[in-house]
Amino acid sequence: MADPETLVLDVRDDIRAGREPFQRIMAAVQSLQPGQTMALINLFEHVPLYTVMDRRGFDHRAERTPEGDWQVLFVPRPADS
């Protein structure tokens, strides 16, 4: 799903350890370079995050892996959208 220009953030261990990953996710979003995408790997589909990321100018594509995890690619929308 990801290419070299994509920041990959795997929060599965955070979830397993009982840690809330939202702040870590937002820190990763803040670190993105203009136009850079982010791939989030999680144990569940984090649907409320879609609204947060939409407000920040990102579209998303989600897919469930054969192992049952979720991979969501957040892609910045062009500025003229």
N, CA, C and O atoms as a GROMACS GRO file, in nm:
protein
  324
    1MET      N    1   0.083  -0.119   0.000
    1MET     CA    2   0.000   0.000   0.000
    1MET      C    3   0.087   0.126   0.000
    1MET      O    4   0.051   0.224  -0.064
    2ALA      N    5   0.199   0.125   0.069
    2ALA     CA    6   0.281   0.245   0.085
    2ALA      C    7   0.399   0.245  -0.011
    2ALA      O    8   0.449   0.139  -0.050
    3ASP      N    9   0.444   0.365  -0.047
    3ASP     CA   10   0.564   0.381  -0.127
    3ASP      C   11   0.667   0.457  -0.042
    3ASP      O   12   0.636   0.494   0.071
    4PRO      N   13   0.788   0.481  -0.094
    4PRO     CA   14   0.890   0.547  -0.013
    4PRO      C   15   0.852   0.688   0.033
    4PRO      O   16   0.909   0.739   0.129
    5GLU      N   17   0.757   0.751  -0.034
    5GLU     CA   18   0.714   0.886   0.004
    5GLU      C   19   0.605   0.883   0.110
    5GLU      O   20   0.550   0.988   0.146
    6THR      N   21   0.574   0.766   0.161
    6THR     CA   22   0.466   0.750   0.258
    6THR      C   23   0.524   0.726   0.397
    6THR      O   24   0.612   0.643   0.416
    7LEU      N   25   0.472   0.800   0.494
    7LEU     CA   26   0.506   0.777   0.634
    7LEU      C   27   0.419   0.662   0.683
    7LEU      O   28   0.296   0.670   0.676
    8VAL      N   29   0.480   0.556   0.733
    8VAL     CA   30   0.407   0.441   0.783
    8VAL      C   31   0.405   0.448   0.935
    8VAL      O   32   0.510   0.457   0.999
    9LEU      N   33   0.286   0.444   0.992
    9LEU     CA   34   0.269   0.449   1.137
    9LEU      C   35   0.189   0.327   1.181
    9LEU      O   36   0.072   0.312   1.146
   10ASP      N   37   0.254   0.240   1.257
   10ASP     CA   38   0.192   0.117   1.306
   10ASP      C   39   0.161   0.136   1.454
   10ASP      O   40   0.252   0.147   1.536
   11VAL      N   41   0.032   0.141   1.487
   11VAL     CA   42  -0.008   0.163   1.627
   11VAL      C   43  -0.064   0.037   1.693
   11VAL      O   44  -0.124   0.045   1.800
   12ARG      N   45  -0.044  -0.077   1.632
   12ARG     CA   46  -0.098  -0.201   1.689
   12ARG      C   47  -0.042  -0.231   1.827
   12ARG      O   48  -0.116  -0.274   1.915
   13ASP      N   49   0.089  -0.209   1.847
   13ASP     CA   50   0.147  -0.236   1.979
   13ASP      C   51   0.093  -0.140   2.085
   13ASP      O   52   0.077  -0.178   2.200
   14ASP      N   53   0.065  -0.016   2.046
   14ASP     CA   54   0.004   0.079   2.140
   14ASP      C   55  -0.130   0.025   2.188
   14ASP      O   56  -0.158   0.024   2.308
   15ILE      N   57  -0.212  -0.019   2.094
   15ILE     CA   58  -0.344  -0.072   2.128
   15ILE      C   59  -0.332  -0.196   2.217
   15ILE      O   60  -0.402  -0.207   2.317
   16ARG      N   61  -0.244  -0.287   2.180
   16ARG     CA   62  -0.224  -0.409   2.259
   16ARG      C   63  -0.182  -0.376   2.402
   16ARG      O   64  -0.219  -0.447   2.496
   17ALA      N   65  -0.103  -0.270   2.418
   17ALA     CA   66  -0.053  -0.231   2.550
   17ALA      C   67  -0.152  -0.142   2.626
   17ALA      O   68  -0.124  -0.101   2.738
   18GLY      N   69  -0.267  -0.113   2.566
   18GLY     CA   70  -0.367  -0.032   2.632
   18GLY      C   71  -0.341   0.118   2.624
   18GLY      O   72  -0.402   0.196   2.698
   19ARG      N   73  -0.250   0.158   2.535
   19ARG     CA   74  -0.219   0.300   2.517
   19ARG      C   75  -0.306   0.359   2.407
   19ARG      O   76  -0.327   0.297   2.303
   20GLU      N   77  -0.357   0.478   2.430
   20GLU     CA   78  -0.436   0.551   2.331
   20GLU      C   79  -0.340   0.612   2.229
   20GLU      O   80  -0.255   0.692   2.268
   21PRO      N   81  -0.349   0.576   2.100
   21PRO     CA   82  -0.252   0.624   2.001
   21PRO      C   83  -0.286   0.757   1.935
   21PRO      O   84  -0.211   0.802   1.848
   22PHE      N   85  -0.396   0.822   1.974
   22PHE     CA   86  -0.439   0.942   1.901
   22PHE      C   87  -0.332   1.050   1.898
   22PHE      O   88  -0.307   1.109   1.793
   23GLN      N   89  -0.268   1.078   2.012
   23GLN     CA   90  -0.166   1.183   2.014
   23GLN      C   91  -0.048   1.146   1.924
   23GLN      O   92   0.008   1.232   1.857
   24ARG      N   93  -0.011   1.020   1.924
   24ARG     CA   94   0.098   0.975   1.837
   24ARG      C   95   0.060   0.990   1.690
   24ARG      O   96   0.144   1.029   1.608
   25ILE      N   97  -0.063   0.961   1.657
   25ILE     CA   98  -0.111   0.976   1.519
   25ILE      C   99  -0.107   1.123   1.478
   25ILE      O  100  -0.060   1.156   1.369
   26MET      N  101  -0.157   1.211   1.566
   26MET     CA  102  -0.159   1.353   1.533
   26MET      C  103  -0.017   1.410   1.522
   26MET      O  104   0.008   1.498   1.440
   27ALA      N  105   0.075   1.362   1.605
   27ALA     CA  106   0.215   1.406   1.594
   27ALA      C  107   0.273   1.365   1.459
   27ALA      O  108   0.348   1.441   1.398
   28ALA      N  109   0.238   1.245   1.414
   28ALA     CA  110   0.285   1.199   1.283
   28ALA      C  111   0.226   1.285   1.172
   28ALA      O  112   0.296   1.320   1.076
   29VAL      N  113   0.100   1.319   1.184
   29VAL     CA  114   0.036   1.406   1.083
   29VAL      C  115   0.107   1.541   1.078
   29VAL      O  116   0.132   1.594   0.970
   30GLN      N  117   0.138   1.596   1.195
   30GLN     CA  118   0.208   1.724   1.201
   30GLN      C  119   0.345   1.717   1.135
   30GLN      O  120   0.394   1.818   1.084
   31SER      N  121   0.408   1.601   1.136
   31SER     CA  122   0.543   1.586   1.081
   31SER      C  123   0.545   1.565   0.930
   31SER      O  124   0.651   1.567   0.868
   32LEU      N  125   0.427   1.543   0.869
   32LEU     CA  126   0.422   1.518   0.726
   32LEU      C  127   0.470   1.638   0.646
   32LEU      O  128   0.442   1.753   0.680
   33GLN      N  129   0.543   1.610   0.541
   33GLN     CA  130   0.586   1.713   0.448
   33GLN      C  131   0.468   1.744   0.355
   33GLN      O  132   0.380   1.659   0.338
   34PRO      N  133   0.464   1.864   0.294
   34PRO     CA  134   0.355   1.895   0.202
   34PRO      C  135   0.341   1.787   0.093
   34PRO      O  136   0.438   1.751   0.027
   35GLY      N  137   0.219   1.739   0.077
   35GLY     CA  138   0.192   1.638  -0.024
   35GLY      C  139   0.221   1.495   0.017
   35GLY      O  140   0.190   1.402  -0.057
   36GLN      N  141   0.280   1.476   0.135
   36GLN     CA  142   0.317   1.342   0.179
   36GLN      C  143   0.194   1.266   0.230
   36GLN      O  144   0.104   1.325   0.291
   37THR      N  145   0.191   1.138   0.205
   37THR     CA  146   0.082   1.052   0.252
   37THR      C  147   0.125   0.980   0.380
   37THR      O  148   0.243   0.973   0.413
   38MET      N  149   0.026   0.927   0.450
   38MET     CA  150   0.052   0.850   0.571
   38MET      C  151  -0.027   0.721   0.567
   38MET      O  152  -0.147   0.722   0.538
   39ALA      N  153   0.039   0.610   0.595
   39ALA     CA  154  -0.027   0.481   0.605
   39ALA      C  155  -0.036   0.445   0.753
   39ALA      O  156   0.066   0.435   0.820
   40LEU      N  157  -0.157   0.426   0.802
   40LEU     CA  158  -0.181   0.389   0.941
   40LEU      C  159  -0.216   0.242   0.946
   40LEU      O  160  -0.304   0.195   0.874
   41ILE      N  161  -0.147   0.168   1.033
   41ILE     CA  162  -0.175   0.026   1.052
   41ILE      C  163  -0.231   0.011   1.193
   41ILE      O  164  -0.168   0.054   1.290
   42ASN      N  165  -0.348  -0.048   1.203
   42ASN     CA  166  -0.418  -0.056   1.331
   42ASN      C  167  -0.488  -0.191   1.343
   42ASN      O  168  -0.507  -0.262   1.245
   43LEU      N  169  -0.528  -0.224   1.466
   43LEU     CA  170  -0.601  -0.349   1.490
   43LEU      C  171  -0.748  -0.338   1.451
   43LEU      O  172  -0.815  -0.439   1.431
   44PHE      N  173  -0.798  -0.214   1.442
   44PHE     CA  174  -0.939  -0.193   1.409
   44PHE      C  175  -0.951  -0.074   1.314
   44PHE      O  176  -0.858   0.005   1.299
   45GLU      N  177  -1.065  -0.064   1.251
   45GLU     CA  178  -1.090   0.049   1.163
   45GLU      C  179  -1.128   0.170   1.248
   45GLU      O  180  -1.234   0.169   1.312
   46HIS      N  181  -1.046   0.270   1.250
   46HIS     CA  182  -1.064   0.388   1.335
   46HIS      C  183  -1.148   0.491   1.259
   46HIS      O  184  -1.097   0.593   1.213
   47VAL      N  185  -1.276   0.463   1.248
   47VAL     CA  186  -1.367   0.544   1.167
   47VAL      C  187  -1.372   0.691   1.212
   47VAL      O  188  -1.372   0.778   1.125
   48PRO      N  189  -1.375   0.723   1.343
   48PRO     CA  190  -1.378   0.865   1.381
   48PRO      C  191  -1.256   0.944   1.332
   48PRO      O  192  -1.264   1.065   1.314
   49LEU      N  193  -1.144   0.877   1.312
   49LEU     CA  194  -1.025   0.944   1.263
   49LEU      C  195  -1.046   0.996   1.120
   49LEU      O  196  -0.983   1.094   1.080
   50TYR      N  197  -1.133   0.933   1.045
   50TYR     CA  198  -1.159   0.977   0.908
   50TYR      C  199  -1.210   1.121   0.905
   50TYR      O  200  -1.170   1.200   0.820
   51THR      N  201  -1.299   1.155   0.998
   51THR     CA  202  -1.353   1.291   1.005
   51THR      C  203  -1.244   1.390   1.042
   51THR      O  204  -1.234   1.498   0.983
   52VAL      N  205  -1.161   1.355   1.140
   52VAL     CA  206  -1.050   1.441   1.181
   52VAL      C  207  -0.957   1.467   1.063
   52VAL      O  208  -0.919   1.581   1.038
   53MET      N  209  -0.922   1.362   0.993
   53MET     CA  210  -0.829   1.375   0.881
   53MET      C  211  -0.894   1.448   0.762
   53MET      O  212  -0.826   1.521   0.690
   54ASP      N  213  -1.023   1.428   0.742
   54ASP     CA  214  -1.095   1.499   0.637
   54ASP      C  215  -1.087   1.649   0.662
   54ASP      O  216  -1.065   1.727   0.569
   55ARG      N  217  -1.106   1.690   0.787
   55ARG     CA  218  -1.099   1.833   0.822
   55ARG      C  219  -0.958   1.888   0.803
   55ARG      O  220  -0.941   2.009   0.785
   56ARG      N  221  -0.858   1.802   0.807
   56ARG     CA  222  -0.720   1.844   0.786
   56ARG      C  223  -0.679   1.835   0.638
   56ARG      O  224  -0.564   1.862   0.603
   57GLY      N  225  -0.774   1.798   0.552
   57GLY     CA  226  -0.748   1.798   0.408
   57GLY      C  227  -0.700   1.666   0.350
   57GLY      O  228  -0.632   1.664   0.248
   58PHE      N  229  -0.734   1.555   0.415
   58PHE     CA  230  -0.691   1.424   0.367
   58PHE      C  231  -0.811   1.338   0.327
   58PHE      O  232  -0.913   1.336   0.395
   59ASP      N  233  -0.795   1.267   0.217
   59ASP     CA  234  -0.887   1.158   0.180
   59ASP      C  235  -0.826   1.030   0.232
   59ASP      O  236  -0.708   1.027   0.270
   60HIS      N  237  -0.904   0.924   0.235
   60HIS     CA  238  -0.849   0.797   0.285
   60HIS      C  239  -0.897   0.680   0.201
   60HIS      O  240  -1.002   0.683   0.136
   61ARG      N  241  -0.815   0.575   0.207
   61ARG     CA  242  -0.850   0.445   0.148
   61ARG      C  243  -0.817   0.342   0.254
   61ARG      O  244  -0.703   0.332   0.300
   62ALA      N  245  -0.917   0.265   0.293
   62ALA     CA  246  -0.899   0.165   0.399
   62ALA      C  247  -0.913   0.026   0.341
   62ALA      O  248  -0.994   0.001   0.251
   63GLU      N  249  -0.832  -0.065   0.394
   63GLU     CA  250  -0.846  -0.206   0.355
   63GLU      C  251  -0.812  -0.293   0.475
   63GLU      O  252  -0.726  -0.260   0.556
   64ARG      N  253  -0.880  -0.403   0.483
   64ARG     CA  254  -0.855  -0.500   0.588
   64ARG      C  255  -0.758  -0.604   0.535
   64ARG      O  256  -0.773  -0.654   0.424
   65THR      N  257  -0.656  -0.635   0.616
   65THR     CA  258  -0.557  -0.734   0.573
   65THR      C  259  -0.612  -0.874   0.596
   65THR      O  260  -0.710  -0.891   0.669
   66PRO      N  261  -0.552  -0.975   0.535
   66PRO     CA  262  -0.595  -1.113   0.559
   66PRO      C  263  -0.584  -1.152   0.707
   66PRO      O  264  -0.657  -1.240   0.753
   67GLU      N  265  -0.493  -1.086   0.782
   67GLU     CA  266  -0.476  -1.115   0.925
   67GLU      C  267  -0.583  -1.047   1.010
   67GLU      O  268  -0.593  -1.074   1.130
   68GLY      N  269  -0.662  -0.959   0.949
   68GLY     CA  270  -0.769  -0.890   1.022
   68GLY      C  271  -0.733  -0.751   1.070
   68GLY      O  272  -0.817  -0.684   1.131
   69ASP      N  273  -0.611  -0.706   1.045
   69ASP     CA  274  -0.572  -0.570   1.080
   69ASP      C  275  -0.627  -0.473   0.975
   69ASP      O  276  -0.682  -0.515   0.873
   70TRP      N  277  -0.611  -0.344   1.001
   70TRP     CA  278  -0.655  -0.241   0.907
   70TRP      C  279  -0.537  -0.158   0.863
   70TRP      O  280  -0.452  -0.121   0.944
   71GLN      N  281  -0.533  -0.128   0.735
   71GLN     CA  282  -0.434  -0.036   0.678
   71GLN      C  283  -0.513   0.075   0.610
   71GLN      O  284  -0.596   0.052   0.523
   72VAL      N  285  -0.484   0.197   0.654
   72VAL     CA  286  -0.554   0.313   0.599
   72VAL      C  287  -0.450   0.408   0.542
   72VAL      O  288  -0.358   0.449   0.612
   73LEU      N  289  -0.466   0.442   0.416
   73LEU     CA  290  -0.377   0.537   0.351
   73LEU      C  291  -0.448   0.672   0.350
   73LEU      O  292  -0.556   0.686   0.294
   74PHE      N  293  -0.385   0.772   0.412
   74PHE     CA  294  -0.435   0.908   0.415
   74PHE      C  295  -0.358   0.988   0.311
   74PHE      O  296  -0.236   1.001   0.318
   75VAL      N  297  -0.431   1.041   0.214
   75VAL     CA  298  -0.373   1.111   0.100
   75VAL      C  299  -0.419   1.256   0.103
   75VAL      O  300  -0.539   1.282   0.110
   76PRO      N  301  -0.324   1.351   0.099
   76PRO     CA  302  -0.366   1.491   0.100
   76PRO      C  303  -0.442   1.528  -0.027
   76PRO      O  304  -0.404   1.488  -0.137
   77ARG      N  305  -0.548   1.603  -0.010
   77ARG     CA  306  -0.623   1.652  -0.125
   77ARG      C  307  -0.547   1.767  -0.189
   77ARG      O  308  -0.480   1.844  -0.120
   78PRO      N  309  -0.557   1.779  -0.320
   78PRO     CA  310  -0.496   1.896  -0.386
   78PRO      C  311  -0.554   2.024  -0.328
   78PRO      O  312  -0.671   2.028  -0.289
   79ALA      N  313  -0.475   2.128  -0.323
   79ALA     CA  314  -0.515   2.256  -0.263
   79ALA      C  315  -0.639   2.317  -0.329
   79ALA      O  316  -0.713   2.392  -0.264
   80ASP      N  317  -0.662   2.287  -0.455
   80ASP     CA  318  -0.777   2.347  -0.526
   80ASP      C  319  -0.904   2.266  -0.513
   80ASP      O  320  -1.002   2.295  -0.583
   81SER      N  321  -0.906   2.164  -0.426
   81SER     CA  322  -1.028   2.081  -0.410
   81SER      C  323  -1.124   2.144  -0.312
   81SER      O  324  -1.230   2.089  -0.286
   0.00000   0.00000   0.00000
